[in-house]
Amino acid sequence: DGVQPTTAAPRIIAHTNERCAEAPLEDGDMLVAPAVVQMHCPTPGASIEWNDPDAHTDRWHLYTAPFVIRTPGPRTLRARAVRLGFKPSRTASVSFDLRRA
């Protein structure tokens, strides 16, 4: 039919000692450090890349496994997904605050 599908936007999820959630993070969420960050894209076969602008770099990283954020303070994470033959997803972005236990 000639219509190129679009990759679904990834979901950014965080788990802490106080929060074990399957729901995506939302802007303004308060979390207790450390936080284990997971990303998921509902489009089968899609790859996710992510960026942490608070790390003072424009570099994007291939998401391959959950990672831990230990440093307290305000954070922003961005993620986007791509799949061969599909248009890239929109960039998902979430800003949250990580505080000490």
A tleap script that builds the chain and sets N, CA, C and O, in Angstrom:
source leaprc.protein.ff14SB
mol = sequence {
  NASP GLY VAL GLN PRO THR THR ALA ALA PRO
  ARG ILE ILE ALA HIE THR ASN GLU ARG CYS
  ALA GLU ALA PRO LEU GLU ASP GLY ASP MET
  LEU VAL ALA PRO ALA VAL VAL GLN MET HIE
  CYS PRO THR PRO GLY ALA SER ILE GLU TRP
  ASN ASP PRO ASP ALA HIE THR ASP ARG TRP
  HIE LEU TYR THR ALA PRO PHE VAL ILE ARG
  THR PRO GLY PRO ARG THR LEU ARG ALA ARG
  ALA VAL ARG LEU GLY PHE LYS PRO SER ARG
  THR ALA SER VAL SER PHE ASP LEU ARG ARG
  CALA
}
set mol.1.N position { 0.809 -1.197 0.000 }
set mol.1.CA position { 0.000 0.000 0.000 }
set mol.1.C position { 0.856 1.266 0.000 }
set mol.1.O position { 0.315 2.364 -0.131 }
set mol.2.N position { 2.180 1.142 0.144 }
set mol.2.CA position { 3.078 2.283 0.027 }
set mol.2.C position { 3.180 3.164 1.259 }
set mol.2.O position { 3.924 4.145 1.243 }
set mol.3.N position { 2.461 2.848 2.323 }
set mol.3.CA position { 2.518 3.666 3.532 }
set mol.3.C position { 3.581 3.090 4.466 }
set mol.3.O position { 3.541 1.914 4.827 }
set mol.4.N position { 4.525 3.941 4.847 }
set mol.4.CA position { 5.593 3.496 5.743 }
set mol.4.C position { 5.108 3.620 7.191 }
set mol.4.O position { 4.725 4.710 7.617 }
set mol.5.N position { 5.120 2.518 7.952 }
set mol.5.CA position { 4.682 2.606 9.352 }
set mol.5.C position { 5.693 3.383 10.195 }
set mol.5.O position { 6.858 3.520 9.822 }
set mol.6.N position { 5.233 3.880 11.319 }
set mol.6.CA position { 6.087 4.631 12.242 }
set mol.6.C position { 6.367 3.768 13.467 }
set mol.6.O position { 5.461 3.136 14.009 }
set mol.7.N position { 7.611 3.744 13.894 }
set mol.7.CA position { 8.004 3.026 15.106 }
set mol.7.C position { 7.340 3.693 16.307 }
set mol.7.O position { 7.311 4.921 16.396 }
set mol.8.N position { 6.811 2.901 17.223 }
set mol.8.CA position { 6.189 3.446 18.438 }
set mol.8.C position { 7.250 4.082 19.328 }
set mol.8.O position { 8.393 3.627 19.364 }
set mol.9.N position { 6.870 5.128 20.040 }
set mol.9.CA position { 7.799 5.795 20.961 }
set mol.9.C position { 8.115 4.864 22.127 }
set mol.9.O position { 7.230 4.157 22.609 }
set mol.10.N position { 9.364 4.856 22.584 }
set mol.10.CA position { 9.728 4.004 23.718 }
set mol.10.C position { 9.147 4.526 25.022 }
set mol.10.O position { 8.804 5.701 25.153 }
set mol.11.N position { 9.049 3.611 25.985 }
set mol.11.CA position { 8.615 3.943 27.340 }
set mol.11.C position { 9.836 3.911 28.235 }
set mol.11.O position { 10.673 3.015 28.125 }
set mol.12.N position { 9.938 4.894 29.126 }
set mol.12.CA position { 11.040 4.979 30.077 }
set mol.12.C position { 10.472 4.658 31.452 }
set mol.12.O position { 9.585 5.355 31.946 }
set mol.13.N position { 10.987 3.601 32.065 }
set mol.13.CA position { 10.466 3.091 33.343 }
set mol.13.C position { 11.610 3.083 34.353 }
set mol.13.O position { 12.747 2.782 33.992 }
set mol.14.N position { 11.324 3.410 35.616 }
set mol.14.CA position { 12.356 3.384 36.664 }
set mol.14.C position { 11.870 2.587 37.859 }
set mol.14.O position { 10.712 2.679 38.266 }
set mol.15.N position { 12.779 1.806 38.408 }
set mol.15.CA position { 12.516 1.035 39.625 }
set mol.15.C position { 13.474 1.523 40.710 }
set mol.15.O position { 14.652 1.765 40.444 }
set mol.16.N position { 12.967 1.664 41.922 }
set mol.16.CA position { 13.797 2.005 43.075 }
set mol.16.C position { 13.402 1.085 44.217 }
set mol.16.O position { 12.510 0.251 44.062 }
set mol.17.N position { 14.057 1.229 45.362 }
set mol.17.CA position { 13.664 0.445 46.537 }
set mol.17.C position { 12.247 0.774 46.974 }
set mol.17.O position { 11.587 -0.051 47.606 }
set mol.18.N position { 11.766 1.982 46.642 }
set mol.18.CA position { 10.422 2.418 47.029 }
set mol.18.C position { 9.402 2.315 45.900 }
set mol.18.O position { 8.206 2.487 46.134 }
set mol.19.N position { 9.851 2.043 44.699 }
set mol.19.CA position { 8.950 2.039 43.536 }
set mol.19.C position { 9.293 0.875 42.622 }
set mol.19.O position { 10.405 0.784 42.101 }
set mol.20.N position { 8.340 -0.001 42.435 }
set mol.20.CA position { 8.493 -1.086 41.469 }
set mol.20.C position { 7.309 -0.951 40.519 }
set mol.20.O position { 6.231 -1.492 40.765 }
set mol.21.N position { 7.527 -0.230 39.446 }
set mol.21.CA position { 6.417 0.136 38.580 }
set mol.21.C position { 6.617 -0.354 37.163 }
set mol.21.O position { 7.743 -0.452 36.674 }
set mol.22.N position { 5.525 -0.657 36.520 }
set mol.22.CA position { 5.546 -0.968 35.103 }
set mol.22.C position { 5.082 0.237 34.295 }
set mol.22.O position { 5.203 0.259 33.070 }
set mol.23.N position { 4.547 1.240 34.992 }
set mol.23.CA position { 4.095 2.458 34.309 }
set mol.23.C position { 5.299 3.335 33.978 }
set mol.23.O position { 6.256 3.395 34.750 }
set mol.24.N position { 5.255 4.008 32.843 }
set mol.24.CA position { 6.362 4.898 32.479 }
set mol.24.C position { 6.523 6.041 33.479 }
set mol.24.O position { 5.569 6.443 34.145 }
set mol.25.N position { 7.750 6.555 33.568 }
set mol.25.CA position { 7.995 7.755 34.369 }
set mol.25.C position { 7.207 8.908 33.781 }
set mol.25.O position { 6.945 8.950 32.579 }
set mol.26.N position { 6.831 9.848 34.643 }
set mol.26.CA position { 6.144 11.052 34.201 }
set mol.26.C position { 6.937 12.268 34.647 }
set mol.26.O position { 7.642 12.225 35.655 }
set mol.27.N position { 6.818 13.353 33.893 }
set mol.27.CA position { 7.494 14.585 34.279 }
set mol.27.C position { 7.134 14.947 35.712 }
set mol.27.O position { 5.966 14.899 36.099 }
set mol.28.N position { 8.144 15.311 36.495 }
set mol.28.CA position { 7.925 15.732 37.872 }
set mol.28.C position { 7.971 14.616 38.894 }
set mol.28.O position { 7.878 14.888 40.091 }
set mol.29.N position { 8.112 13.362 38.467 }
set mol.29.CA position { 8.203 12.257 39.431 }
set mol.29.C position { 9.396 12.472 40.352 }
set mol.29.O position { 10.440 12.966 39.926 }
set mol.30.N position { 9.232 12.096 41.627 }
set mol.30.CA position { 10.310 12.147 42.621 }
set mol.30.C position { 10.701 10.700 42.930 }
set mol.30.O position { 9.851 9.885 43.289 }
set mol.31.N position { 11.983 10.389 42.789 }
set mol.31.CA position { 12.472 9.037 43.034 }
set mol.31.C position { 13.586 9.081 44.076 }
set mol.31.O position { 14.262 10.097 44.237 }
set mol.32.N position { 13.766 7.961 44.780 }
set mol.32.CA position { 14.850 7.835 45.749 }
set mol.32.C position { 15.974 7.044 45.087 }
set mol.32.O position { 15.750 5.968 44.533 }
set mol.33.N position { 17.200 7.600 45.152 }
set mol.33.CA position { 18.369 6.945 44.547 }
set mol.33.C position { 18.714 5.670 45.302 }
set mol.33.O position { 18.482 5.582 46.508 }
set mol.34.N position { 19.257 4.694 44.614 }
set mol.34.CA position { 19.513 4.618 43.175 }
set mol.34.C position { 18.256 4.204 42.413 }
set mol.34.O position { 17.342 3.606 42.982 }
set mol.35.N position { 18.220 4.528 41.122 }
set mol.35.CA position { 17.097 4.158 40.261 }
set mol.35.C position { 17.604 3.287 39.125 }
set mol.35.O position { 18.598 3.614 38.476 }
set mol.36.N position { 16.923 2.185 38.890 }
set mol.36.CA position { 17.234 1.300 37.767 }
set mol.36.C position { 16.291 1.689 36.631 }
set mol.36.O position { 15.071 1.605 36.766 }
set mol.37.N position { 16.870 2.112 35.518 }
set mol.37.CA position { 16.090 2.590 34.380 }
set mol.37.C position { 15.977 1.491 33.331 }
set mol.37.O position { 16.969 0.881 32.934 }
set mol.38.N position { 14.745 1.256 32.895 }
set mol.38.CA position { 14.470 0.310 31.812 }
set mol.38.C position { 13.760 1.058 30.698 }
set mol.38.O position { 13.040 2.024 30.948 }
set mol.39.N position { 13.964 0.611 29.479 }
set mol.39.CA position { 13.273 1.192 28.328 }
set mol.39.C position { 12.661 0.064 27.513 }
set mol.39.O position { 13.226 -1.023 27.397 }
set mol.40.N position { 11.493 0.348 26.952 }
set mol.40.CA position { 10.776 -0.666 26.180 }
set mol.40.C position { 10.079 0.011 25.011 }
set mol.40.O position { 9.511 1.094 25.150 }
set mol.41.N position { 10.130 -0.641 23.862 }
set mol.41.CA position { 9.404 -0.162 22.686 }
set mol.41.C position { 8.401 -1.235 22.279 }
set mol.41.O position { 8.772 -2.394 22.093 }
set mol.42.N position { 7.124 -0.852 22.139 }
set mol.42.CA position { 6.116 -1.843 21.751 }
set mol.42.C position { 6.235 -2.353 20.312 }
set mol.42.O position { 5.600 -3.347 19.962 }
set mol.43.N position { 7.036 -1.691 19.474 }
set mol.43.CA position { 7.210 -2.154 18.097 }
set mol.43.C position { 8.206 -3.313 18.079 }
set mol.43.O position { 9.378 -3.114 18.398 }
set mol.44.N position { 7.763 -4.523 17.712 }
set mol.44.CA position { 8.681 -5.668 17.683 }
set mol.44.C position { 9.869 -5.409 16.758 }
set mol.44.O position { 9.712 -4.892 15.652 }
set mol.45.N position { 11.059 -5.777 17.232 }
set mol.45.CA position { 12.265 -5.651 16.436 }
set mol.45.C position { 12.896 -4.267 16.425 }
set mol.45.O position { 13.896 -4.053 15.740 }
set mol.46.N position { 12.328 -3.318 17.175 }
set mol.46.CA position { 12.873 -1.959 17.194 }
set mol.46.C position { 14.081 -1.873 18.117 }
set mol.46.O position { 14.177 -2.604 19.103 }
set mol.47.N position { 14.987 -0.984 17.793 }
set mol.47.CA position { 16.134 -0.664 18.653 }
set mol.47.C position { 15.871 0.688 19.298 }
set mol.47.O position { 15.233 1.560 18.708 }
set mol.48.N position { 16.375 0.848 20.523 }
set mol.48.CA position { 16.184 2.091 21.270 }
set mol.48.C position { 17.526 2.749 21.482 }
set mol.48.O position { 18.507 2.083 21.815 }
set mol.49.N position { 17.574 4.058 21.289 }
set mol.49.CA position { 18.744 4.826 21.665 }
set mol.49.C position { 18.289 5.869 22.684 }
set mol.49.O position { 17.160 6.358 22.640 }
set mol.50.N position { 19.198 6.193 23.601 }
set mol.50.CA position { 18.835 7.115 24.667 }
set mol.50.C position { 19.930 8.149 24.887 }
set mol.50.O position { 21.078 7.969 24.481 }
set mol.51.N position { 19.539 9.238 25.542 }
set mol.51.CA position { 20.429 10.361 25.772 }
set mol.51.C position { 20.123 10.945 27.143 }
set mol.51.O position { 18.970 10.989 27.571 }
set mol.52.N position { 21.171 11.392 27.824 }
set mol.52.CA position { 21.051 12.060 29.117 }
set mol.52.C position { 21.649 13.446 28.988 }
set mol.52.O position { 22.844 13.621 29.225 }
set mol.53.N position { 20.831 14.458 28.610 }
set mol.53.CA position { 21.390 15.788 28.414 }
set mol.53.C position { 22.007 16.371 29.682 }
set mol.53.O position { 22.829 17.283 29.597 }
set mol.54.N position { 21.627 15.865 30.859 }
set mol.54.CA position { 22.215 16.338 32.114 }
set mol.54.C position { 23.665 15.887 32.257 }
set mol.54.O position { 24.388 16.397 33.113 }
set mol.55.N position { 24.097 14.945 31.435 }
set mol.55.CA position { 25.489 14.485 31.449 }
set mol.55.C position { 26.370 15.405 30.585 }
set mol.55.O position { 27.554 15.136 30.384 }
set mol.56.N position { 25.768 16.495 30.077 }
set mol.56.CA position { 26.484 17.502 29.295 }
set mol.56.C position { 27.114 16.925 28.030 }
set mol.56.O position { 28.252 17.242 27.682 }
set mol.57.N position { 26.357 16.079 27.357 }
set mol.57.CA position { 26.800 15.532 26.081 }
set mol.57.C position { 25.581 15.354 25.178 }
set mol.57.O position { 24.474 15.111 25.657 }
set mol.58.N position { 25.792 15.476 23.890 }
set mol.58.CA position { 24.716 15.239 22.934 }
set mol.58.C position { 24.748 13.804 22.414 }
set mol.58.O position { 23.975 13.442 21.527 }
set mol.59.N position { 25.635 12.997 22.962 }
set mol.59.CA position { 25.833 11.623 22.486 }
set mol.59.C position { 24.623 10.748 22.818 }
set mol.59.O position { 24.095 10.788 23.930 }
set mol.60.N position { 24.202 9.967 21.843 }
set mol.60.CA position { 23.126 8.994 22.031 }
set mol.60.C position { 23.759 7.625 22.228 }
set mol.60.O position { 24.786 7.318 21.622 }
set mol.61.N position { 23.143 6.793 23.082 }
set mol.61.CA position { 23.647 5.466 23.409 }
set mol.61.C position { 22.629 4.417 22.977 }
set mol.61.O position { 21.423 4.634 23.098 }
set mol.62.N position { 23.103 3.292 22.480 }
set mol.62.CA position { 22.218 2.180 22.167 }
set mol.62.C position { 21.776 1.546 23.481 }
set mol.62.O position { 22.616 1.177 24.303 }
set mol.63.N position { 20.477 1.418 23.686 }
set mol.63.CA position { 19.962 0.778 24.900 }
set mol.63.C position { 20.064 -0.732 24.725 }
set mol.63.O position { 19.476 -1.298 23.803 }
set mol.64.N position { 20.813 -1.379 25.614 }
set mol.64.CA position { 20.988 -2.829 25.530 }
set mol.64.C position { 20.539 -3.545 26.802 }
set mol.64.O position { 20.278 -4.747 26.775 }
set mol.65.N position { 20.448 -2.816 27.917 }
set mol.65.CA position { 20.072 -3.430 29.198 }
set mol.65.C position { 19.737 -2.316 30.185 }
set mol.65.O position { 20.133 -1.168 29.983 }
set mol.66.N position { 19.004 -2.650 31.258 }
set mol.66.CA position { 18.733 -1.642 32.283 }
set mol.66.C position { 20.037 -1.056 32.830 }
set mol.66.O position { 21.065 -1.732 32.874 }
set mol.67.N position { 19.976 0.208 33.245 }
set mol.67.CA position { 21.149 0.864 33.820 }
set mol.67.C position { 20.745 1.594 35.097 }
set mol.67.O position { 19.565 1.871 35.317 }
set mol.68.N position { 21.737 1.905 35.941 }
set mol.68.CA position { 21.487 2.503 37.256 }
set mol.68.C position { 21.935 3.959 37.255 }
set mol.68.O position { 23.012 4.296 36.763 }
set mol.69.N position { 21.086 4.814 37.815 }
set mol.69.CA position { 21.450 6.206 38.072 }
set mol.69.C position { 21.563 6.345 39.585 }
set mol.69.O position { 20.598 6.103 40.309 }
set mol.70.N position { 22.737 6.735 40.058 }
set mol.70.CA position { 22.991 6.831 41.495 }
set mol.70.C position { 23.074 8.274 42.006 }
set mol.70.O position { 22.812 8.519 43.184 }
set mol.71.N position { 23.429 9.219 41.154 }
set mol.71.CA position { 23.676 10.594 41.580 }
set mol.71.C position { 22.365 11.356 41.754 }
set mol.71.O position { 21.603 11.494 40.797 }
set mol.72.N position { 22.091 11.851 42.961 }
set mol.72.CA position { 20.862 12.621 43.195 }
set mol.72.C position { 20.857 13.930 42.404 }
set mol.72.O position { 21.905 14.449 42.019 }
set mol.73.N position { 19.664 14.441 42.176 }
set mol.73.CA position { 19.487 15.713 41.495 }
set mol.73.C position { 18.454 15.609 40.394 }
set mol.73.O position { 17.942 14.524 40.116 }
set mol.74.N position { 18.146 16.731 39.767 }
set mol.74.CA position { 17.191 16.713 38.660 }
set mol.74.C position { 17.802 16.017 37.445 }
set mol.74.O position { 18.985 16.187 37.151 }
set mol.75.N position { 16.995 15.243 36.752 }
set mol.75.CA position { 17.463 14.495 35.578 }
set mol.75.C position { 16.445 14.586 34.467 }
set mol.75.O position { 15.245 14.735 34.699 }
set mol.76.N position { 16.952 14.493 33.259 }
set mol.76.CA position { 16.108 14.372 32.074 }
set mol.76.C position { 16.677 13.235 31.249 }
set mol.76.O position { 17.884 13.174 31.015 }
set mol.77.N position { 15.824 12.346 30.814 }
set mol.77.CA position { 16.225 11.266 29.908 }
set mol.77.C position { 15.389 11.384 28.639 }
set mol.77.O position { 14.202 11.706 28.683 }
set mol.78.N position { 16.040 11.115 27.508 }
set mol.78.CA position { 15.346 11.103 26.223 }
set mol.78.C position { 15.587 9.747 25.570 }
set mol.78.O position { 16.649 9.150 25.740 }
set mol.79.N position { 14.607 9.271 24.832 }
set mol.79.CA position { 14.746 7.996 24.124 }
set mol.79.C position { 13.958 8.060 22.822 }
set mol.79.O position { 12.912 8.702 22.730 }
set mol.80.N position { 14.492 7.376 21.826 }
set mol.80.CA position { 13.786 7.251 20.551 }
set mol.80.C position { 14.047 5.853 20.015 }
set mol.80.O position { 15.045 5.218 20.356 }
set mol.81.N position { 13.138 5.385 19.173 }
set mol.81.CA position { 13.233 4.018 18.659 }
set mol.81.C position { 13.249 4.031 17.133 }
set mol.81.O position { 12.655 4.896 16.489 }
set mol.82.N position { 13.944 3.047 16.579 }
set mol.82.CA position { 14.031 2.899 15.122 }
set mol.82.C position { 13.881 1.415 14.763 }
set mol.82.O position { 14.260 0.525 15.524 }
set mol.83.N position { 13.325 1.192 13.601 }
set mol.83.CA position { 13.241 -0.167 13.058 }
set mol.83.C position { 13.384 -0.067 11.550 }
set mol.83.O position { 12.796 0.808 10.915 }
set mol.84.N position { 14.157 -0.956 10.992 }
set mol.84.CA position { 14.383 -0.980 9.556 }
set mol.84.C position { 13.044 -1.048 8.823 }
set mol.84.O position { 12.202 -1.891 9.133 }
set mol.85.N position { 12.853 -0.163 7.857 }
set mol.85.CA position { 11.618 -0.135 7.074 }
set mol.85.C position { 10.528 0.721 7.693 }
set mol.85.O position { 9.480 0.922 7.078 }
set mol.86.N position { 10.757 1.235 8.911 }
set mol.86.CA position { 9.777 2.069 9.608 }
set mol.86.C position { 10.336 3.489 9.734 }
set mol.86.O position { 11.550 3.690 9.692 }
set mol.87.N position { 9.458 4.452 9.885 }
set mol.87.CA position { 9.884 5.796 10.234 }
set mol.87.C position { 10.328 5.774 11.698 }
set mol.87.O position { 9.774 5.001 12.480 }
set mol.88.N position { 11.312 6.596 12.100 }
set mol.88.CA position { 11.717 6.651 13.507 }
set mol.88.C position { 10.568 7.147 14.390 }
set mol.88.O position { 9.673 7.855 13.930 }
set mol.89.N position { 10.615 6.764 15.645 }
set mol.89.CA position { 9.597 7.215 16.593 }
set mol.89.C position { 9.807 8.686 16.926 }
set mol.89.O position { 10.830 9.276 16.580 }
set mol.90.N position { 8.838 9.257 17.591 }
set mol.90.CA position { 9.041 10.572 18.190 }
set mol.90.C position { 9.995 10.370 19.364 }
set mol.90.O position { 10.129 9.250 19.856 }
set mol.91.N position { 10.650 11.417 19.814 }
set mol.91.CA position { 11.547 11.325 20.958 }
set mol.91.C position { 10.728 11.448 22.235 }
set mol.91.O position { 10.034 12.442 22.449 }
set mol.92.N position { 10.817 10.422 23.081 }
set mol.92.CA position { 10.171 10.461 24.395 }
set mol.92.C position { 11.135 11.150 25.350 }
set mol.92.O position { 12.339 10.896 25.302 }
set mol.93.N position { 10.623 12.017 26.213 }
set mol.93.CA position { 11.471 12.748 27.143 }
set mol.93.C position { 10.753 12.796 28.493 }
set mol.93.O position { 9.539 12.990 28.559 }
set mol.94.N position { 11.518 12.617 29.556 }
set mol.94.CA position { 10.950 12.708 30.905 }
set mol.94.C position { 11.950 13.398 31.822 }
set mol.94.O position { 13.145 13.104 31.794 }
set mol.95.N position { 11.443 14.324 32.638 }
set mol.95.CA position { 12.266 15.020 33.628 }
set mol.95.C position { 11.776 14.624 35.004 }
set mol.95.O position { 10.576 14.664 35.274 }
set mol.96.N position { 12.699 14.241 35.879 }
set mol.96.CA position { 12.333 13.788 37.227 }
set mol.96.C position { 13.421 14.207 38.190 }
set mol.96.O position { 14.478 14.685 37.778 }
set mol.97.N position { 13.161 14.026 39.481 }
set mol.97.CA position { 14.122 14.399 40.499 }
set mol.97.C position { 14.523 13.148 41.271 }
set mol.97.O position { 13.667 12.404 41.749 }
set mol.98.N position { 15.813 12.926 41.388 }
set mol.98.CA position { 16.346 11.781 42.129 }
set mol.98.C position { 16.923 12.322 43.425 }
set mol.98.O position { 17.829 13.155 43.401 }
set mol.99.N position { 16.406 11.854 44.560 }
set mol.99.CA position { 16.890 12.349 45.851 }
set mol.99.C position { 17.563 11.242 46.642 }
set mol.99.O position { 17.393 10.056 46.359 }
set mol.100.N position { 18.327 11.655 47.634 }
set mol.100.CA position { 19.019 10.689 48.505 }
set mol.100.C position { 18.023 9.933 49.353 }
set mol.100.O position { 16.949 10.441 49.676 }
set mol.101.N position { 18.383 8.725 49.708 }
set mol.101.CA position { 17.526 7.905 50.575 }
set mol.101.C position { 17.515 8.455 51.979 }
set mol.101.O position { 16.850 7.900 52.854 }
savepdb mol mol.pdb
quit
